[in-house]
Amino acid sequence: MERQIKLIWDFRGFGALQTATHHEIHIKEFIKSNNLEHFHITGVESISDMHATAFWVVPESQIMTYRDILKPHRATVYTEHENK
């Protein structure tokens, strides 16, 4: 099975969580407008009061395509237990 990669956007400052939450909306709009519903895992994580992230999980074979279009700040291997 192909590895899943978590594309991550970092937001910092007083409104980090709100900004990450708003960014997730744009990620979901991108998914919908490009008929990518099979890549449906998105989310927001609060790291601290001043740091939050938005993320989207894609197959490793698709990283270059979406990295170049959406320009995430970083990426990591996604494991299934993260979503529980």
C-alpha distances in whole Angstrom, upper triangle without the diagonal:
4,6,9,13,16,19,22,26,28,32,35,38,40,38,34,33,35,33,30,30,32,29,26,29,28,25,24,27,25,22,25,27,24,22,19,19,15,15,17,17,20,23,25,26,30,30,34,37,36,33,30,27,25,21,18,15,13,10,10,11,14,16,19,20,20,21,24,25,25,25,24,26,23,19,17,13,13,12,12,16,17,18,20
4,6,10,13,16,19,22,25,29,32,35,37,35,32,31,32,31,27,28,29,26,24,26,26,22,22,25,22,20,23,24,21,20,17,18,14,13,16,15,18,21,23,24,28,28,32,34,34,30,28,24,22,19,16,12,10,7,7,8,11,12,15,16,16,17,20,21,21,22,20,22,19,16,14,11,11,12,13,16,17,17,20
4,7,10,13,16,20,22,26,29,32,34,32,29,28,30,28,25,26,27,24,22,25,24,20,21,24,22,19,23,24,22,21,17,18,15,13,15,14,16,18,21,21,24,24,28,31,31,27,24,21,20,16,14,10,9,6,6,9,11,11,14,16,15,16,19,20,20,20,18,19,16,12,10,7,8,9,10,14,14,15,18
4,7,10,13,16,19,22,26,29,31,29,25,24,26,25,21,22,23,21,18,21,21,17,18,20,18,16,19,21,19,19,15,15,13,10,12,10,12,15,17,18,21,21,25,28,28,24,21,18,16,12,10,6,6,5,6,9,10,9,13,14,13,14,17,18,17,17,15,17,14,10,9,6,5,7,9,12,12,12,15
4,6,9,13,16,19,22,26,28,26,23,22,24,22,18,20,21,18,16,19,19,15,17,19,17,16,19,21,19,19,15,16,14,11,13,11,11,13,15,16,19,19,23,26,25,21,18,15,13,10,8,5,5,6,6,9,9,7,11,13,11,11,15,16,14,14,12,13,10,7,6,5,5,9,11,14,12,13,16
4,6,10,12,16,19,22,24,23,19,18,20,18,15,16,18,15,13,16,16,13,14,17,16,15,18,20,18,19,15,16,15,11,12,9,9,10,12,12,16,16,19,22,21,17,15,11,10,6,6,4,6,9,9,12,11,9,13,14,11,11,15,15,13,13,10,11,9,5,5,6,5,9,11,13,10,11,15
4,7,10,14,17,20,23,21,17,17,18,16,13,15,16,13,12,15,14,11,13,16,14,13,17,18,17,18,15,16,16,12,13,11,9,11,12,13,16,16,19,21,20,16,14,10,8,5,5,6,7,10,10,13,11,8,11,12,9,8,11,12,9,9,6,8,6,5,7,9,9,13,15,17,14,14,18
4,6,10,13,17,19,17,14,14,16,13,10,13,14,11,10,14,13,11,14,16,15,15,19,20,19,21,18,18,18,15,15,12,10,10,9,10,12,12,16,18,16,12,10,6,6,5,7,9,11,14,14,17,15,12,14,15,12,10,13,14,10,9,6,6,5,5,8,11,11,14,16,17,14,15,18
4,7,10,14,16,14,11,12,13,10,8,11,12,8,9,13,12,10,14,16,15,16,19,20,20,22,19,20,21,17,16,14,11,11,9,10,12,12,15,16,14,11,9,5,5,6,9,12,14,17,17,19,17,14,16,16,13,11,14,13,10,8,5,5,7,9,11,14,15,18,19,20,17,17,20
4,7,10,13,12,8,10,12,10,8,11,12,10,12,15,14,14,17,19,18,19,22,23,23,25,23,23,24,20,20,17,14,12,10,10,10,10,12,13,11,7,6,5,7,9,12,15,17,20,20,23,21,18,19,20,16,14,17,17,13,11,8,7,8,11,13,16,16,19,21,21,18,18,21
4,7,10,8,5,7,9,7,6,10,11,10,12,15,14,15,17,19,19,21,23,24,25,27,25,25,26,23,21,19,16,13,11,10,10,10,11,11,8,6,5,6,8,11,15,18,20,24,24,26,24,21,22,22,19,17,19,19,15,14,11,10,12,14,17,20,20,22,24,24,20,20,23
4,7,7,5,8,10,9,9,13,14,13,15,18,18,18,21,23,23,24,27,28,29,30,28,29,30,26,25,22,19,16,13,12,10,10,9,9,5,4,7,9,12,15,18,21,24,27,27,29,27,24,25,26,23,21,22,22,18,17,14,12,14,17,19,22,22,25,26,26,22,23,25
4,6,5,9,10,9,11,14,15,15,17,19,20,21,23,25,25,27,29,30,31,33,31,31,33,29,28,25,22,19,15,14,12,12,10,8,5,6,9,12,14,18,21,24,27,30,31,33,31,28,29,29,26,24,26,25,22,20,18,16,18,21,23,26,26,28,29,28,25,25,27
4,6,8,9,10,12,13,14,15,18,19,20,22,24,25,26,28,30,31,32,34,32,32,34,30,28,26,22,19,16,15,12,13,10,7,6,8,10,13,16,19,23,26,29,32,33,35,33,30,32,32,28,27,28,27,24,23,21,19,21,24,25,28,27,29,30,29,26,26,27
4,6,5,6,9,10,11,12,14,16,17,18,20,21,23,25,26,27,29,30,29,29,30,27,25,23,20,17,13,13,11,13,11,9,7,9,9,12,13,17,20,24,27,30,31,33,31,28,30,29,26,25,26,25,21,21,19,18,20,22,24,27,26,28,29,28,24,24,26
4,6,5,6,9,10,10,12,14,15,16,18,20,21,22,24,26,27,29,27,26,28,25,23,20,17,14,10,10,8,10,9,8,6,6,5,8,10,14,17,20,23,27,27,30,27,25,26,27,23,22,24,23,19,18,16,15,17,19,20,23,22,24,25,25,21,21,23
4,5,5,6,9,10,11,13,15,15,17,19,20,21,23,25,26,27,25,24,26,23,21,18,15,11,8,8,6,9,9,8,8,7,5,7,9,12,16,19,22,26,27,30,27,25,27,27,23,22,24,23,19,19,17,16,18,19,20,22,21,23,23,22,19,18,20
4,5,5,6,9,10,11,13,14,16,17,19,20,22,23,25,26,25,24,26,23,21,19,15,13,10,11,10,13,13,11,11,10,9,10,10,14,17,20,23,27,28,31,28,26,28,27,23,23,25,23,19,20,18,18,20,21,23,25,23,25,25,25,21,20,22
4,5,5,6,9,10,11,12,14,15,17,19,20,21,23,25,23,23,25,22,20,18,15,12,10,11,11,13,14,12,11,10,8,9,9,12,15,19,22,25,26,28,25,23,25,24,20,20,21,20,16,16,14,15,17,19,21,23,22,25,25,25,22,21,23
4,5,5,6,9,10,10,12,14,15,16,18,20,21,23,21,20,22,19,17,15,11,9,6,8,9,11,13,12,11,9,6,6,5,9,12,15,18,22,23,25,23,20,22,22,18,18,20,18,14,15,12,13,14,16,17,20,19,21,22,22,18,17,20
4,5,5,7,9,10,11,13,15,16,17,19,20,21,20,19,21,18,16,14,10,8,6,9,10,13,14,14,14,12,9,8,7,10,12,16,19,23,24,26,24,22,24,23,19,20,22,20,16,17,15,16,17,18,20,21,20,22,21,21,18,17,19
4,5,5,7,9,10,11,13,15,16,17,19,20,19,19,21,19,17,16,12,11,9,12,13,16,17,16,16,14,11,11,9,12,13,17,20,23,25,27,24,22,24,23,19,19,21,18,15,16,15,16,18,19,21,23,22,24,24,25,21,20,22
4,5,5,6,9,10,11,13,14,15,17,19,17,17,19,17,15,14,10,10,9,12,13,16,17,17,16,14,11,9,7,9,11,14,17,20,22,23,20,19,20,19,15,15,17,15,11,13,11,13,15,16,18,21,19,22,22,23,20,19,21
4,5,5,6,9,10,10,12,14,15,16,15,14,16,14,11,11,7,7,7,11,13,16,18,18,17,15,11,9,6,7,8,12,14,18,20,22,19,18,20,19,15,16,18,15,12,14,12,14,15,16,17,19,17,19,19,20,17,15,18
4,5,5,6,9,10,11,12,14,15,14,14,17,15,12,12,9,10,10,14,16,19,21,21,20,18,15,13,10,11,11,15,17,20,23,24,21,20,22,20,16,18,19,16,13,16,15,17,19,19,21,22,20,23,22,23,20,18,21
4,5,5,6,9,10,10,12,14,13,14,17,14,13,14,11,12,12,16,18,20,22,22,21,19,16,13,10,11,11,14,16,19,21,22,19,18,19,17,14,15,16,13,10,13,13,16,17,18,20,22,21,23,23,25,22,20,23
4,5,5,6,9,10,11,12,11,11,14,11,10,10,8,9,11,14,17,19,22,23,21,19,15,12,9,8,7,11,12,16,18,19,15,15,16,14,11,12,14,11,9,12,11,14,15,15,17,19,17,20,20,22,19,17,20
4,5,5,6,9,10,10,9,9,12,10,8,9,8,10,12,16,19,21,24,24,24,21,17,15,11,10,9,12,13,16,19,20,17,17,19,17,13,16,17,14,12,15,14,18,18,18,19,20,18,20,20,21,19,17,20
4,5,5,6,8,10,10,10,14,12,11,13,11,13,15,19,21,24,26,26,26,23,20,17,14,13,12,15,15,19,21,21,18,18,20,17,14,16,17,14,12,16,16,19,20,20,22,23,22,24,23,25,23,20,23
4,5,5,6,8,8,10,13,11,11,13,11,14,16,19,22,24,27,27,26,23,20,17,14,13,11,13,13,16,18,18,15,15,16,13,10,13,14,10,9,13,14,17,18,18,20,21,20,23,23,25,23,21,24
4,6,5,6,5,6,9,7,7,10,10,13,16,19,22,25,27,28,27,24,21,18,14,12,10,11,11,14,16,17,13,14,16,13,11,14,15,12,11,15,15,18,19,18,20,20,18,21,20,23,21,18,22
4,5,5,6,6,10,10,9,12,12,15,18,22,25,27,30,30,30,27,24,21,17,16,13,15,14,17,20,20,16,18,19,16,14,17,18,15,14,18,18,22,23,22,23,23,21,24,23,25,23,21,23
4,6,8,9,13,12,13,16,15,18,20,24,27,29,32,32,31,28,25,22,19,18,15,17,16,18,21,20,17,18,19,16,14,17,17,14,14,18,19,22,23,23,25,25,24,26,26,28,26,24,27
4,5,8,11,11,12,15,15,18,21,24,28,30,32,33,32,29,26,23,19,17,14,15,14,16,18,17,14,15,16,13,11,15,15,12,13,17,18,21,22,21,23,23,22,25,24,27,25,23,27
4,6,8,9,10,14,15,18,21,25,28,30,33,34,34,31,27,24,20,18,15,15,14,15,18,17,14,17,18,15,14,17,18,15,16,19,20,24,24,22,24,23,22,24,23,26,25,22,25
4,5,6,7,11,12,16,19,22,26,28,31,32,31,28,25,21,18,15,11,11,10,12,15,14,11,14,16,13,11,15,16,14,14,17,17,21,21,19,20,20,18,20,19,22,21,19,22
4,5,5,9,11,14,18,21,25,27,30,31,31,28,24,21,17,15,12,12,11,13,16,17,14,16,18,16,14,18,19,17,17,20,19,23,22,20,21,20,18,19,18,21,20,17,20
4,5,9,12,15,19,22,25,27,31,32,32,29,25,22,18,15,12,10,9,10,14,14,13,15,18,16,14,18,20,18,18,20,20,23,22,19,19,18,16,17,15,19,18,16,18
4,6,9,12,16,18,22,24,27,29,29,25,22,18,15,12,8,7,6,8,12,12,10,12,15,13,11,14,17,15,15,17,16,19,18,16,16,15,13,15,14,17,16,14,17
4,6,10,13,16,20,22,25,27,27,24,20,17,13,11,8,8,8,11,15,16,14,15,18,16,14,16,19,17,16,18,17,20,19,17,17,16,13,15,13,16,14,12,15
4,7,11,13,17,19,22,24,24,21,17,14,11,8,6,5,8,11,14,16,14,14,18,17,14,16,19,18,16,18,15,18,17,14,14,13,10,12,10,13,11,8,12
4,7,10,14,16,19,21,21,17,14,11,7,5,4,6,10,13,15,18,15,15,18,17,14,15,18,17,14,16,13,15,15,13,14,14,11,13,13,14,11,9,13
4,7,10,13,16,17,17,14,11,8,6,5,7,9,13,16,18,21,19,17,20,20,16,17,20,19,16,17,14,15,15,14,14,15,12,14,13,14,11,9,12
4,7,10,12,13,14,11,7,6,4,6,9,12,15,19,20,23,21,19,22,22,18,18,21,20,16,17,14,14,14,14,15,16,14,16,16,16,12,11,13
4,6,9,11,12,9,6,5,7,8,12,13,17,20,21,24,23,21,23,24,20,20,23,22,19,18,15,15,14,14,14,16,14,15,16,15,11,11,13
4,6,7,9,6,4,7,9,11,15,17,21,24,25,28,26,24,26,27,23,22,25,25,21,20,17,16,16,16,17,19,17,18,19,17,14,14,16
4,7,8,5,5,7,11,13,16,18,22,24,25,28,26,24,26,27,24,22,25,25,22,20,17,15,15,16,16,18,17,18,19,18,14,16,17
4,5,5,7,10,13,16,20,22,25,28,28,32,30,27,29,30,27,25,28,28,24,23,20,18,18,19,19,22,21,22,23,21,18,19,20
4,6,8,12,15,18,22,24,27,31,31,34,32,29,31,32,29,27,30,29,25,24,21,19,20,22,22,25,24,25,26,24,21,22,22
4,7,11,14,17,21,23,27,30,30,33,31,28,29,30,27,25,27,27,23,22,19,17,18,20,21,24,24,25,27,25,22,23,24
4,7,11,13,17,20,23,26,26,29,27,24,26,27,23,21,24,24,20,18,15,13,14,16,17,20,20,22,23,22,19,20,21
4,7,10,14,17,20,23,24,26,24,22,24,24,21,19,22,21,18,17,14,12,13,15,16,18,17,19,21,20,16,16,18
4,6,10,13,16,19,20,23,21,18,20,21,17,16,19,18,15,14,10,10,10,11,13,15,14,17,18,18,14,14,17
4,7,10,14,17,18,21,18,16,18,18,15,14,17,16,12,12,9,10,11,11,13,15,14,16,17,17,14,13,16
4,7,10,13,15,17,15,13,16,16,12,12,15,15,11,12,9,10,10,9,10,12,10,13,14,15,12,12,15
4,7,10,12,14,12,11,14,13,10,11,14,13,11,12,9,12,11,10,11,11,10,13,13,15,12,12,15
4,7,9,12,10,10,13,13,11,12,15,15,13,14,12,14,12,9,9,9,7,10,10,13,11,10,14
4,6,8,7,7,10,10,9,10,13,13,12,14,12,15,13,10,11,10,9,12,12,16,14,14,17
4,5,6,7,10,11,10,12,15,15,15,16,15,17,15,12,12,10,10,12,13,16,16,15,19
4,5,5,9,10,10,11,14,15,15,15,14,16,14,10,10,9,10,13,14,18,17,18,21
4,6,8,9,10,11,13,15,16,16,16,18,16,13,14,13,14,16,18,21,20,21,24
4,6,6,7,8,10,11,12,13,13,16,15,12,14,13,14,17,18,21,20,20,24
4,6,6,6,8,10,10,10,10,13,11,9,11,11,13,16,18,21,19,20,23
4,6,5,6,9,10,10,11,13,12,11,14,14,16,20,22,25,23,23,27
4,6,6,6,9,10,12,15,14,14,16,17,18,21,22,26,24,24,27
4,5,5,6,7,9,12,12,11,14,15,16,19,21,23,21,21,25
4,6,5,5,6,9,9,9,12,14,16,19,21,24,21,21,25
4,6,6,9,11,12,13,16,18,19,23,25,27,25,25,29
4,6,9,12,14,14,18,19,20,24,25,28,25,25,28
4,6,9,11,12,16,18,18,22,23,25,22,22,26
4,6,9,10,14,17,18,22,24,25,22,23,26
4,6,7,11,14,15,19,21,22,19,19,23
4,7,11,14,16,19,22,23,19,20,24
4,7,11,12,16,19,20,17,18,22
4,7,9,13,15,17,14,16,19
4,6,9,13,14,12,14,17
4,7,10,12,10,13,16
4,7,9,7,9,12
4,6,6,8,10
4,5,6,8
4,5,5
4,6
4
